[in-house]
Amino acid sequence: MSLRGIDAVAAITLVAELGGLGIPFCKYFVFGNPNWDFRTFNFKTDSPILEHKLATALDATDANLAPFERRGRDRQAAGK
């Protein structure tokens, strides 16, 4: 997930809605501040924080699908 190249309005919308997770997700998980207000989102300083916190969960960094393929074979062998 890269926030570089999107405008501030799109960034605020992304932060406000964040895939249905909403403002509480940003308050507690991303920024660790229960008083965080999305209207104070600063694209220059806050987007790197958002990207850093979410990158490990949302970035596709490994194209190796072998573990998924193995699991599928294992499930077939077990008759599931």
PDB file with SEQRES, HELIX, SHEET and CRYST1 records, atoms N, CA, C and O in Angstrom:
SEQRES   1 A   80  MET SER LEU ARG GLY ILE ASP ALA VAL ALA ALA ILE THR          
SEQRES   2 A   80  LEU VAL ALA GLU LEU GLY GLY LEU GLY ILE PRO PHE CYS          
SEQRES   3 A   80  LYS TYR PHE VAL PHE GLY ASN PRO ASN TRP ASP PHE ARG          
SEQRES   4 A   80  THR PHE ASN PHE LYS THR ASP SER PRO ILE LEU GLU HIS          
SEQRES   5 A   80  LYS LEU ALA THR ALA LEU ASP ALA THR ASP ALA ASN LEU          
SEQRES   6 A   80  ALA PRO PHE GLU ARG ARG GLY ARG ASP ARG GLN ALA ALA          
SEQRES   7 A   80  GLY LYS                                                      
HELIX    1 AA1 ALA A    8  GLU A   17  1                                  10    
HELIX    2 AA2 LEU A   18  GLY A   20  5                                   3    
HELIX    3 AA3 GLY A   22  PHE A   25  1                                   4    
HELIX    4 AA4 CYS A   26  VAL A   30  3                                   5    
HELIX    5 AA5 PHE A   38  THR A   40  5                                   3    
HELIX    6 AA6 PHE A   43  LEU A   58  1                                  16    
HELIX    7 AA7 ALA A   66  ALA A   77  1                                  12    
CRYST1    1.000    1.000    1.000  90.00  90.00  90.00 P 1           1          
ATOM      1  N   MET A   1       0.860  -1.168   0.000  1.00  0.00           N  
ATOM      2  CA  MET A   1       0.000   0.000   0.000  1.00  0.00           C  
ATOM      3  C   MET A   1       0.896   1.216   0.000  1.00  0.00           C  
ATOM      4  O   MET A   1       1.698   1.403   0.915  1.00  0.00           O  
ATOM      5  N   SER A   2       0.769   2.021  -0.992  1.00  0.00           N  
ATOM      6  CA  SER A   2       1.582   3.223  -1.027  1.00  0.00           C  
ATOM      7  C   SER A   2       0.668   4.429  -1.122  1.00  0.00           C  
ATOM      8  O   SER A   2      -0.225   4.480  -1.969  1.00  0.00           O  
ATOM      9  N   LEU A   3       0.892   5.385  -0.262  1.00  0.00           N  
ATOM     10  CA  LEU A   3       0.071   6.589  -0.253  1.00  0.00           C  
ATOM     11  C   LEU A   3       0.697   7.707  -1.061  1.00  0.00           C  
ATOM     12  O   LEU A   3       0.097   8.768  -1.231  1.00  0.00           O  
ATOM     13  N   ARG A   4       1.906   7.471  -1.563  1.00  0.00           N  
ATOM     14  CA  ARG A   4       2.556   8.509  -2.352  1.00  0.00           C  
ATOM     15  C   ARG A   4       1.777   8.723  -3.650  1.00  0.00           C  
ATOM     16  O   ARG A   4       1.361   7.769  -4.307  1.00  0.00           O  
ATOM     17  N   GLY A   5       1.593   9.970  -3.998  1.00  0.00           N  
ATOM     18  CA  GLY A   5       0.940  10.281  -5.263  1.00  0.00           C  
ATOM     19  C   GLY A   5      -0.562  10.490  -5.182  1.00  0.00           C  
ATOM     20  O   GLY A   5      -1.182  10.807  -6.197  1.00  0.00           O  
ATOM     21  N   ILE A   6      -1.178  10.324  -4.001  1.00  0.00           N  
ATOM     22  CA  ILE A   6      -2.598  10.633  -3.907  1.00  0.00           C  
ATOM     23  C   ILE A   6      -2.749  11.971  -3.200  1.00  0.00           C  
ATOM     24  O   ILE A   6      -1.907  12.362  -2.391  1.00  0.00           O  
ATOM     25  N   ASP A   7      -3.825  12.659  -3.516  1.00  0.00           N  
ATOM     26  CA  ASP A   7      -3.982  13.996  -2.939  1.00  0.00           C  
ATOM     27  C   ASP A   7      -4.482  13.932  -1.501  1.00  0.00           C  
ATOM     28  O   ASP A   7      -4.894  12.874  -1.025  1.00  0.00           O  
ATOM     29  N   ALA A   8      -4.444  15.047  -0.828  1.00  0.00           N  
ATOM     30  CA  ALA A   8      -4.791  15.107   0.591  1.00  0.00           C  
ATOM     31  C   ALA A   8      -6.241  14.707   0.855  1.00  0.00           C  
ATOM     32  O   ALA A   8      -6.523  14.045   1.853  1.00  0.00           O  
ATOM     33  N   VAL A   9      -7.163  15.101  -0.026  1.00  0.00           N  
ATOM     34  CA  VAL A   9      -8.576  14.742   0.169  1.00  0.00           C  
ATOM     35  C   VAL A   9      -8.735  13.231   0.097  1.00  0.00           C  
ATOM     36  O   VAL A   9      -9.456  12.637   0.899  1.00  0.00           O  
ATOM     37  N   ALA A  10      -8.058  12.608  -0.867  1.00  0.00           N  
ATOM     38  CA  ALA A  10      -8.131  11.149  -0.979  1.00  0.00           C  
ATOM     39  C   ALA A  10      -7.512  10.493   0.247  1.00  0.00           C  
ATOM     40  O   ALA A  10      -8.016   9.476   0.724  1.00  0.00           O  
ATOM     41  N   ALA A  11      -6.433  11.057   0.758  1.00  0.00           N  
ATOM     42  CA  ALA A  11      -5.788  10.500   1.947  1.00  0.00           C  
ATOM     43  C   ALA A  11      -6.703  10.595   3.156  1.00  0.00           C  
ATOM     44  O   ALA A  11      -6.812   9.642   3.928  1.00  0.00           O  
ATOM     45  N   ILE A  12      -7.361  11.733   3.328  1.00  0.00           N  
ATOM     46  CA  ILE A  12      -8.279  11.898   4.456  1.00  0.00           C  
ATOM     47  C   ILE A  12      -9.444  10.931   4.330  1.00  0.00           C  
ATOM     48  O   ILE A  12      -9.874  10.340   5.321  1.00  0.00           O  
ATOM     49  N   THR A  13      -9.954  10.767   3.119  1.00  0.00           N  
ATOM     50  CA  THR A  13     -11.041   9.818   2.897  1.00  0.00           C  
ATOM     51  C   THR A  13     -10.572   8.408   3.235  1.00  0.00           C  
ATOM     52  O   THR A  13     -11.290   7.644   3.880  1.00  0.00           O  
ATOM     53  N   LEU A  14      -9.369   8.071   2.797  1.00  0.00           N  
ATOM     54  CA  LEU A  14      -8.816   6.754   3.092  1.00  0.00           C  
ATOM     55  C   LEU A  14      -8.695   6.550   4.593  1.00  0.00           C  
ATOM     56  O   LEU A  14      -9.079   5.502   5.112  1.00  0.00           O  
ATOM     57  N   VAL A  15      -8.172   7.530   5.281  1.00  0.00           N  
ATOM     58  CA  VAL A  15      -7.998   7.423   6.727  1.00  0.00           C  
ATOM     59  C   VAL A  15      -9.349   7.343   7.423  1.00  0.00           C  
ATOM     60  O   VAL A  15      -9.525   6.554   8.352  1.00  0.00           O  
ATOM     61  N   ALA A  16     -10.300   8.152   6.981  1.00  0.00           N  
ATOM     62  CA  ALA A  16     -11.614   8.192   7.620  1.00  0.00           C  
ATOM     63  C   ALA A  16     -12.384   6.884   7.432  1.00  0.00           C  
ATOM     64  O   ALA A  16     -13.081   6.437   8.343  1.00  0.00           O  
ATOM     65  N   GLU A  17     -12.261   6.278   6.267  1.00  0.00           N  
ATOM     66  CA  GLU A  17     -13.044   5.077   5.998  1.00  0.00           C  
ATOM     67  C   GLU A  17     -12.218   3.801   6.097  1.00  0.00           C  
ATOM     68  O   GLU A  17     -12.727   2.776   6.550  1.00  0.00           O  
ATOM     69  N   LEU A  18     -10.993   3.840   5.695  1.00  0.00           N  
ATOM     70  CA  LEU A  18     -10.008   2.767   5.797  1.00  0.00           C  
ATOM     71  C   LEU A  18     -10.618   1.376   5.651  1.00  0.00           C  
ATOM     72  O   LEU A  18     -10.546   0.548   6.559  1.00  0.00           O  
ATOM     73  N   GLY A  19     -11.207   1.145   4.507  1.00  0.00           N  
ATOM     74  CA  GLY A  19     -11.725  -0.181   4.222  1.00  0.00           C  
ATOM     75  C   GLY A  19     -12.791  -0.650   5.186  1.00  0.00           C  
ATOM     76  O   GLY A  19     -12.908  -1.850   5.435  1.00  0.00           O  
ATOM     77  N   GLY A  20     -13.569   0.265   5.733  1.00  0.00           N  
ATOM     78  CA  GLY A  20     -14.625  -0.105   6.651  1.00  0.00           C  
ATOM     79  C   GLY A  20     -14.170  -0.212   8.098  1.00  0.00           C  
ATOM     80  O   GLY A  20     -14.996  -0.426   8.986  1.00  0.00           O  
ATOM     81  N   LEU A  21     -12.877  -0.069   8.352  1.00  0.00           N  
ATOM     82  CA  LEU A  21     -12.389  -0.169   9.727  1.00  0.00           C  
ATOM     83  C   LEU A  21     -12.661   1.107  10.496  1.00  0.00           C  
ATOM     84  O   LEU A  21     -12.868   1.074  11.709  1.00  0.00           O  
ATOM     85  N   GLY A  22     -12.661   2.219   9.803  1.00  0.00           N  
ATOM     86  CA  GLY A  22     -13.088   3.474  10.384  1.00  0.00           C  
ATOM     87  C   GLY A  22     -12.087   4.205  11.260  1.00  0.00           C  
ATOM     88  O   GLY A  22     -10.932   3.813  11.425  1.00  0.00           O  
ATOM     89  N   ILE A  23     -12.598   5.276  11.802  1.00  0.00           N  
ATOM     90  CA  ILE A  23     -11.800   6.190  12.602  1.00  0.00           C  
ATOM     91  C   ILE A  23     -11.259   5.516  13.865  1.00  0.00           C  
ATOM     92  O   ILE A  23     -10.106   5.764  14.216  1.00  0.00           O  
ATOM     93  N   PRO A  24     -12.028   4.679  14.566  1.00  0.00           N  
ATOM     94  CA  PRO A  24     -11.455   4.036  15.750  1.00  0.00           C  
ATOM     95  C   PRO A  24     -10.188   3.230  15.448  1.00  0.00           C  
ATOM     96  O   PRO A  24      -9.263   3.197  16.260  1.00  0.00           O  
ATOM     97  N   PHE A  25     -10.147   2.592  14.303  1.00  0.00           N  
ATOM     98  CA  PHE A  25      -8.957   1.847  13.906  1.00  0.00           C  
ATOM     99  C   PHE A  25      -7.754   2.785  13.820  1.00  0.00           C  
ATOM    100  O   PHE A  25      -6.671   2.467  14.312  1.00  0.00           O  
ATOM    101  N   CYS A  26      -7.954   3.930  13.197  1.00  0.00           N  
ATOM    102  CA  CYS A  26      -6.870   4.905  13.084  1.00  0.00           C  
ATOM    103  C   CYS A  26      -6.486   5.449  14.453  1.00  0.00           C  
ATOM    104  O   CYS A  26      -5.302   5.587  14.763  1.00  0.00           O  
ATOM    105  N   LYS A  27      -7.479   5.756  15.266  1.00  0.00           N  
ATOM    106  CA  LYS A  27      -7.204   6.318  16.587  1.00  0.00           C  
ATOM    107  C   LYS A  27      -6.345   5.389  17.432  1.00  0.00           C  
ATOM    108  O   LYS A  27      -5.331   5.806  17.994  1.00  0.00           O  
ATOM    109  N   TYR A  28      -6.752   4.137  17.519  1.00  0.00           N  
ATOM    110  CA  TYR A  28      -6.119   3.232  18.468  1.00  0.00           C  
ATOM    111  C   TYR A  28      -4.968   2.420  17.878  1.00  0.00           C  
ATOM    112  O   TYR A  28      -3.944   2.239  18.537  1.00  0.00           O  
ATOM    113  N   PHE A  29      -5.118   1.934  16.664  1.00  0.00           N  
ATOM    114  CA  PHE A  29      -4.086   1.081  16.096  1.00  0.00           C  
ATOM    115  C   PHE A  29      -2.999   1.881  15.385  1.00  0.00           C  
ATOM    116  O   PHE A  29      -1.809   1.672  15.623  1.00  0.00           O  
ATOM    117  N   VAL A  30      -3.407   2.788  14.522  1.00  0.00           N  
ATOM    118  CA  VAL A  30      -2.420   3.507  13.714  1.00  0.00           C  
ATOM    119  C   VAL A  30      -1.711   4.585  14.528  1.00  0.00           C  
ATOM    120  O   VAL A  30      -0.481   4.616  14.579  1.00  0.00           O  
ATOM    121  N   PHE A  31      -2.475   5.464  15.161  1.00  0.00           N  
ATOM    122  CA  PHE A  31      -1.871   6.611  15.832  1.00  0.00           C  
ATOM    123  C   PHE A  31      -1.749   6.446  17.349  1.00  0.00           C  
ATOM    124  O   PHE A  31      -1.046   7.224  17.993  1.00  0.00           O  
ATOM    125  N   GLY A  32      -2.413   5.458  17.923  1.00  0.00           N  
ATOM    126  CA  GLY A  32      -2.318   5.219  19.362  1.00  0.00           C  
ATOM    127  C   GLY A  32      -2.775   6.399  20.205  1.00  0.00           C  
ATOM    128  O   GLY A  32      -2.232   6.665  21.277  1.00  0.00           O  
ATOM    129  N   ASN A  33      -3.788   7.103  19.699  1.00  0.00           N  
ATOM    130  CA  ASN A  33      -4.263   8.302  20.384  1.00  0.00           C  
ATOM    131  C   ASN A  33      -5.787   8.332  20.339  1.00  0.00           C  
ATOM    132  O   ASN A  33      -6.356   8.606  19.283  1.00  0.00           O  
ATOM    133  N   PRO A  34      -6.469   8.057  21.458  1.00  0.00           N  
ATOM    134  CA  PRO A  34      -7.931   8.042  21.445  1.00  0.00           C  
ATOM    135  C   PRO A  34      -8.556   9.405  21.137  1.00  0.00           C  
ATOM    136  O   PRO A  34      -9.745   9.485  20.831  1.00  0.00           O  
ATOM    137  N   ASN A  35      -7.765  10.466  21.215  1.00  0.00           N  
ATOM    138  CA  ASN A  35      -8.273  11.808  20.902  1.00  0.00           C  
ATOM    139  C   ASN A  35      -7.936  12.247  19.477  1.00  0.00           C  
ATOM    140  O   ASN A  35      -8.203  13.391  19.108  1.00  0.00           O  
ATOM    141  N   TRP A  36      -7.351  11.349  18.667  1.00  0.00           N  
ATOM    142  CA  TRP A  36      -6.974  11.702  17.294  1.00  0.00           C  
ATOM    143  C   TRP A  36      -8.211  12.100  16.490  1.00  0.00           C  
ATOM    144  O   TRP A  36      -9.249  11.443  16.568  1.00  0.00           O  
ATOM    145  N   ASP A  37      -8.094  13.159  15.731  1.00  0.00           N  
ATOM    146  CA  ASP A  37      -9.194  13.682  14.912  1.00  0.00           C  
ATOM    147  C   ASP A  37      -8.759  13.650  13.450  1.00  0.00           C  
ATOM    148  O   ASP A  37      -7.756  14.263  13.085  1.00  0.00           O  
ATOM    149  N   PHE A  38      -9.515  12.933  12.609  1.00  0.00           N  
ATOM    150  CA  PHE A  38      -9.117  12.786  11.213  1.00  0.00           C  
ATOM    151  C   PHE A  38      -9.010  14.129  10.494  1.00  0.00           C  
ATOM    152  O   PHE A  38      -8.328  14.224   9.474  1.00  0.00           O  
ATOM    153  N   ARG A  39      -9.666  15.162  11.000  1.00  0.00           N  
ATOM    154  CA  ARG A  39      -9.585  16.475  10.350  1.00  0.00           C  
ATOM    155  C   ARG A  39      -8.216  17.117  10.538  1.00  0.00           C  
ATOM    156  O   ARG A  39      -7.884  18.095   9.868  1.00  0.00           O  
ATOM    157  N   THR A  40      -7.424  16.564  11.453  1.00  0.00           N  
ATOM    158  CA  THR A  40      -6.074  17.092  11.669  1.00  0.00           C  
ATOM    159  C   THR A  40      -5.026  16.301  10.887  1.00  0.00           C  
ATOM    160  O   THR A  40      -3.829  16.540  11.043  1.00  0.00           O  
ATOM    161  N   PHE A  41      -5.467  15.361  10.048  1.00  0.00           N  
ATOM    162  CA  PHE A  41      -4.541  14.532   9.281  1.00  0.00           C  
ATOM    163  C   PHE A  41      -3.616  15.416   8.448  1.00  0.00           C  
ATOM    164  O   PHE A  41      -4.072  16.250   7.665  1.00  0.00           O  
ATOM    165  N   ASN A  42      -2.323  15.223   8.627  1.00  0.00           N  
ATOM    166  CA  ASN A  42      -1.317  15.958   7.871  1.00  0.00           C  
ATOM    167  C   ASN A  42      -0.685  14.970   6.906  1.00  0.00           C  
ATOM    168  O   ASN A  42       0.021  14.050   7.320  1.00  0.00           O  
ATOM    169  N   PHE A  43      -0.939  15.160   5.628  1.00  0.00           N  
ATOM    170  CA  PHE A  43      -0.485  14.205   4.634  1.00  0.00           C  
ATOM    171  C   PHE A  43       1.022  13.996   4.689  1.00  0.00           C  
ATOM    172  O   PHE A  43       1.495  12.867   4.558  1.00  0.00           O  
ATOM    173  N   LYS A  44       1.755  15.037   4.875  1.00  0.00           N  
ATOM    174  CA  LYS A  44       3.220  14.939   4.848  1.00  0.00           C  
ATOM    175  C   LYS A  44       3.771  14.153   6.040  1.00  0.00           C  
ATOM    176  O   LYS A  44       4.712  13.376   5.875  1.00  0.00           O  
ATOM    177  N   THR A  45       3.210  14.337   7.222  1.00  0.00           N  
ATOM    178  CA  THR A  45       3.754  13.677   8.407  1.00  0.00           C  
ATOM    179  C   THR A  45       2.991  12.415   8.810  1.00  0.00           C  
ATOM    180  O   THR A  45       3.586  11.493   9.368  1.00  0.00           O  
ATOM    181  N   ASP A  46       1.698  12.360   8.541  1.00  0.00           N  
ATOM    182  CA  ASP A  46       0.890  11.232   8.992  1.00  0.00           C  
ATOM    183  C   ASP A  46       0.847  10.060   8.014  1.00  0.00           C  
ATOM    184  O   ASP A  46       0.703   8.913   8.438  1.00  0.00           O  
ATOM    185  N   SER A  47       0.971  10.328   6.717  1.00  0.00           N  
ATOM    186  CA  SER A  47       0.895   9.220   5.757  1.00  0.00           C  
ATOM    187  C   SER A  47       2.053   8.234   5.922  1.00  0.00           C  
ATOM    188  O   SER A  47       1.828   7.034   5.761  1.00  0.00           O  
ATOM    189  N   PRO A  48       3.288   8.671   6.237  1.00  0.00           N  
ATOM    190  CA  PRO A  48       4.328   7.670   6.484  1.00  0.00           C  
ATOM    191  C   PRO A  48       4.029   6.794   7.710  1.00  0.00           C  
ATOM    192  O   PRO A  48       4.374   5.612   7.722  1.00  0.00           O  
ATOM    193  N   ILE A  49       3.399   7.359   8.724  1.00  0.00           N  
ATOM    194  CA  ILE A  49       3.015   6.581   9.913  1.00  0.00           C  
ATOM    195  C   ILE A  49       1.979   5.538   9.516  1.00  0.00           C  
ATOM    196  O   ILE A  49       2.091   4.365   9.871  1.00  0.00           O  
ATOM    197  N   LEU A  50       0.973   5.983   8.779  1.00  0.00           N  
ATOM    198  CA  LEU A  50      -0.085   5.091   8.322  1.00  0.00           C  
ATOM    199  C   LEU A  50       0.500   3.979   7.462  1.00  0.00           C  
ATOM    200  O   LEU A  50       0.161   2.808   7.636  1.00  0.00           O  
ATOM    201  N   GLU A  51       1.371   4.343   6.543  1.00  0.00           N  
ATOM    202  CA  GLU A  51       1.975   3.355   5.656  1.00  0.00           C  
ATOM    203  C   GLU A  51       2.829   2.363   6.441  1.00  0.00           C  
ATOM    204  O   GLU A  51       2.768   1.160   6.187  1.00  0.00           O  
ATOM    205  N   HIS A  52       3.613   2.849   7.382  1.00  0.00           N  
ATOM    206  CA  HIS A  52       4.474   1.969   8.177  1.00  0.00           C  
ATOM    207  C   HIS A  52       3.653   0.972   8.991  1.00  0.00           C  
ATOM    208  O   HIS A  52       3.986  -0.212   9.040  1.00  0.00           O  
ATOM    209  N   LYS A  53       2.599   1.439   9.619  1.00  0.00           N  
ATOM    210  CA  LYS A  53       1.773   0.569  10.460  1.00  0.00           C  
ATOM    211  C   LYS A  53       1.028  -0.491   9.649  1.00  0.00           C  
ATOM    212  O   LYS A  53       0.846  -1.617  10.111  1.00  0.00           O  
ATOM    213  N   LEU A  54       0.596  -0.123   8.430  1.00  0.00           N  
ATOM    214  CA  LEU A  54      -0.233  -1.034   7.645  1.00  0.00           C  
ATOM    215  C   LEU A  54       0.527  -1.848   6.616  1.00  0.00           C  
ATOM    216  O   LEU A  54      -0.009  -2.817   6.080  1.00  0.00           O  
ATOM    217  N   ALA A  55       1.764  -1.473   6.331  1.00  0.00           N  
ATOM    218  CA  ALA A  55       2.519  -2.113   5.257  1.00  0.00           C  
ATOM    219  C   ALA A  55       2.656  -3.615   5.460  1.00  0.00           C  
ATOM    220  O   ALA A  55       2.451  -4.385   4.522  1.00  0.00           O  
ATOM    221  N   THR A  56       2.997  -4.040   6.666  1.00  0.00           N  
ATOM    222  CA  THR A  56       3.207  -5.467   6.877  1.00  0.00           C  
ATOM    223  C   THR A  56       1.921  -6.272   6.711  1.00  0.00           C  
ATOM    224  O   THR A  56       1.969  -7.449   6.354  1.00  0.00           O  
ATOM    225  N   ALA A  57       0.790  -5.655   6.965  1.00  0.00           N  
ATOM    226  CA  ALA A  57      -0.479  -6.367   6.834  1.00  0.00           C  
ATOM    227  C   ALA A  57      -1.056  -6.298   5.425  1.00  0.00           C  
ATOM    228  O   ALA A  57      -1.755  -7.216   4.996  1.00  0.00           O  
ATOM    229  N   LEU A  58      -0.771  -5.220   4.703  1.00  0.00           N  
ATOM    230  CA  LEU A  58      -1.445  -5.003   3.427  1.00  0.00           C  
ATOM    231  C   LEU A  58      -0.571  -5.119   2.188  1.00  0.00           C  
ATOM    232  O   LEU A  58      -1.092  -5.331   1.093  1.00  0.00           O  
ATOM    233  N   ASP A  59       0.732  -4.988   2.329  1.00  0.00           N  
ATOM    234  CA  ASP A  59       1.605  -5.056   1.156  1.00  0.00           C  
ATOM    235  C   ASP A  59       1.842  -6.499   0.745  1.00  0.00           C  
ATOM    236  O   ASP A  59       2.116  -7.362   1.578  1.00  0.00           O  
ATOM    237  N   ALA A  60       1.732  -6.741  -0.545  1.00  0.00           N  
ATOM    238  CA  ALA A  60       2.069  -8.053  -1.088  1.00  0.00           C  
ATOM    239  C   ALA A  60       3.555  -8.020  -1.441  1.00  0.00           C  
ATOM    240  O   ALA A  60       3.937  -7.526  -2.501  1.00  0.00           O  
ATOM    241  N   THR A  61       4.380  -8.546  -0.552  1.00  0.00           N  
ATOM    242  CA  THR A  61       5.825  -8.469  -0.760  1.00  0.00           C  
ATOM    243  C   THR A  61       6.443  -9.800  -1.140  1.00  0.00           C  
ATOM    244  O   THR A  61       7.617  -9.849  -1.504  1.00  0.00           O  
ATOM    245  N   ASP A  62       5.681 -10.880  -1.064  1.00  0.00           N  
ATOM    246  CA  ASP A  62       6.215 -12.196  -1.385  1.00  0.00           C  
ATOM    247  C   ASP A  62       5.282 -12.868  -2.380  1.00  0.00           C  
ATOM    248  O   ASP A  62       4.123 -13.149  -2.072  1.00  0.00           O  
ATOM    249  N   ALA A  63       5.794 -13.120  -3.562  1.00  0.00           N  
ATOM    250  CA  ALA A  63       4.968 -13.731  -4.614  1.00  0.00           C  
ATOM    251  C   ALA A  63       4.964 -15.256  -4.527  1.00  0.00           C  
ATOM    252  O   ALA A  63       4.357 -15.915  -5.371  1.00  0.00           O  
ATOM    253  N   ASN A  64       5.616 -15.816  -3.542  1.00  0.00           N  
ATOM    254  CA  ASN A  64       5.682 -17.263  -3.388  1.00  0.00           C  
ATOM    255  C   ASN A  64       4.353 -17.780  -2.826  1.00  0.00           C  
ATOM    256  O   ASN A  64       4.028 -17.537  -1.664  1.00  0.00           O  
ATOM    257  N   LEU A  65       3.601 -18.482  -3.646  1.00  0.00           N  
ATOM    258  CA  LEU A  65       2.304 -19.013  -3.220  1.00  0.00           C  
ATOM    259  C   LEU A  65       2.384 -20.485  -2.827  1.00  0.00           C  
ATOM    260  O   LEU A  65       1.354 -21.125  -2.617  1.00  0.00           O  
ATOM    261  N   ALA A  66       3.591 -21.025  -2.726  1.00  0.00           N  
ATOM    262  CA  ALA A  66       3.767 -22.444  -2.399  1.00  0.00           C  
ATOM    263  C   ALA A  66       3.080 -22.841  -1.087  1.00  0.00           C  
ATOM    264  O   ALA A  66       2.471 -23.910  -1.036  1.00  0.00           O  
ATOM    265  N   PRO A  67       3.151 -22.025  -0.020  1.00  0.00           N  
ATOM    266  CA  PRO A  67       2.456 -22.439   1.213  1.00  0.00           C  
ATOM    267  C   PRO A  67       0.947 -22.604   1.011  1.00  0.00           C  
ATOM    268  O   PRO A  67       0.338 -23.497   1.600  1.00  0.00           O  
ATOM    269  N   PHE A  68       0.351 -21.761   0.198  1.00  0.00           N  
ATOM    270  CA  PHE A  68      -1.083 -21.882  -0.071  1.00  0.00           C  
ATOM    271  C   PHE A  68      -1.370 -23.115  -0.912  1.00  0.00           C  
ATOM    272  O   PHE A  68      -2.358 -23.816  -0.696  1.00  0.00           O  
ATOM    273  N   GLU A  69      -0.490 -23.367  -1.873  1.00  0.00           N  
ATOM    274  CA  GLU A  69      -0.651 -24.532  -2.729  1.00  0.00           C  
ATOM    275  C   GLU A  69      -0.536 -25.819  -1.895  1.00  0.00           C  
ATOM    276  O   GLU A  69      -1.334 -26.743  -2.055  1.00  0.00           O  
ATOM    277  N   ARG A  70       0.457 -25.867  -1.013  1.00  0.00           N  
ATOM    278  CA  ARG A  70       0.634 -27.034  -0.136  1.00  0.00           C  
ATOM    279  C   ARG A  70      -0.592 -27.257   0.739  1.00  0.00           C  
ATOM    280  O   ARG A  70      -1.054 -28.384   0.917  1.00  0.00           O  
ATOM    281  N   ARG A  71      -1.103 -26.168   1.276  1.00  0.00           N  
ATOM    282  CA  ARG A  71      -2.267 -26.316   2.146  1.00  0.00           C  
ATOM    283  C   ARG A  71      -3.459 -26.873   1.362  1.00  0.00           C  
ATOM    284  O   ARG A  71      -4.216 -27.700   1.870  1.00  0.00           O  
ATOM    285  N   GLY A  72      -3.612 -26.413   0.135  1.00  0.00           N  
ATOM    286  CA  GLY A  72      -4.695 -26.932  -0.711  1.00  0.00           C  
ATOM    287  C   GLY A  72      -4.542 -28.417  -0.968  1.00  0.00           C  
ATOM    288  O   GLY A  72      -5.520 -29.163  -0.910  1.00  0.00           O  
ATOM    289  N   ARG A  73      -3.312 -28.860  -1.255  1.00  0.00           N  
ATOM    290  CA  ARG A  73      -3.067 -30.301  -1.474  1.00  0.00           C  
ATOM    291  C   ARG A  73      -3.328 -31.073  -0.191  1.00  0.00           C  
ATOM    292  O   ARG A  73      -3.922 -32.151  -0.226  1.00  0.00           O  
ATOM    293  N   ASP A  74      -2.889 -30.531   0.947  1.00  0.00           N  
ATOM    294  CA  ASP A  74      -3.100 -31.211   2.227  1.00  0.00           C  
ATOM    295  C   ASP A  74      -4.591 -31.378   2.521  1.00  0.00           C  
ATOM    296  O   ASP A  74      -5.030 -32.424   2.998  1.00  0.00           O  
ATOM    297  N   ARG A  75      -5.361 -30.326   2.228  1.00  0.00           N  
ATOM    298  CA  ARG A  75      -6.807 -30.382   2.486  1.00  0.00           C  
ATOM    299  C   ARG A  75      -7.466 -31.397   1.554  1.00  0.00           C  
ATOM    300  O   ARG A  75      -8.372 -32.120   1.966  1.00  0.00           O  
ATOM    301  N   GLN A  76      -7.012 -31.456   0.288  1.00  0.00           N  
ATOM    302  CA  GLN A  76      -7.580 -32.431  -0.643  1.00  0.00           C  
ATOM    303  C   GLN A  76      -7.275 -33.843  -0.198  1.00  0.00           C  
ATOM    304  O   GLN A  76      -8.139 -34.718  -0.257  1.00  0.00           O  
ATOM    305  N   ALA A  77      -6.059 -34.069   0.245  1.00  0.00           N  
ATOM    306  CA  ALA A  77      -5.665 -35.403   0.699  1.00  0.00           C  
ATOM    307  C   ALA A  77      -6.475 -35.843   1.920  1.00  0.00           C  
ATOM    308  O   ALA A  77      -6.752 -37.029   2.099  1.00  0.00           O  
ATOM    309  N   ALA A  78      -6.842 -34.884   2.744  1.00  0.00           N  
ATOM    310  CA  ALA A  78      -7.623 -35.178   3.943  1.00  0.00           C  
ATOM    311  C   ALA A  78      -9.113 -35.305   3.650  1.00  0.00           C  
ATOM    312  O   ALA A  78      -9.899 -35.653   4.531  1.00  0.00           O  
ATOM    313  N   GLY A  79      -9.498 -35.019   2.406  1.00  0.00           N  
ATOM    314  CA  GLY A  79     -10.909 -35.127   2.008  1.00  0.00           C  
ATOM    315  C   GLY A  79     -11.770 -33.964   2.444  1.00  0.00           C  
ATOM    316  O   GLY A  79     -12.983 -34.115   2.590  1.00  0.00           O  
ATOM    317  N   LYS A  80     -11.165 -32.798   2.656  1.00  0.00           N  
ATOM    318  CA  LYS A  80     -11.940 -31.635   3.085  1.00  0.00           C  
ATOM    319  C   LYS A  80     -12.313 -30.775   1.918  1.00  0.00           C  
ATOM    320  O   LYS A  80     -12.970 -29.749   2.093  1.00  0.00           O  
TER     321      LYS A  80                                                      
END                                                                             
